[in-house]
């Protein structure tokens, strides 16, 4: 009776580990695809590119499987606060992207991502306004990179499954 319990437990463990390793192999095939990232050469697009490079982590291959072209732009508006005492600046970013298969030069996906507006208070100092706007744009670049990574990862997963 003790011997039969050991065999059943052993078979159960083999079944559980067998099913879990199949899913790991499917997920890792998405991570094996390398993506080249192309952005224009200004400060915030370069920041977007660096954040995306950290996310994708593809230093393995020289030839990329996909090319991701991205461009971020910002819009700022002045709004009033509730007490009408000081003006509040809202800044939002729009990232336009295209994902192209490098082997066949076919467009896989394209679109744009709009970030949630970030608030910044204006002060009397021009320097503090400039630094505040700079930090807001850096945060929006990072937020756009995170969203773009998720969208690209889901797109590649759907593409590989089909």
Secondary structure, 3 states (H helix, E strand, C coil): CHHHHHHHHHHHHHHHHHHHHHHHHHHHHHHCCCEEEEECCCHHHHHHHHHHHHHHCCCCCCCCCEEEEEEEEEEEEEEECCCCCCEEEEEEEEEEEEEEECCCCCEEEEEEEECCCEEEECCCCHHHHHHHHHHHHHHHHHHHHHHHHHHHHHHHHHHHHC
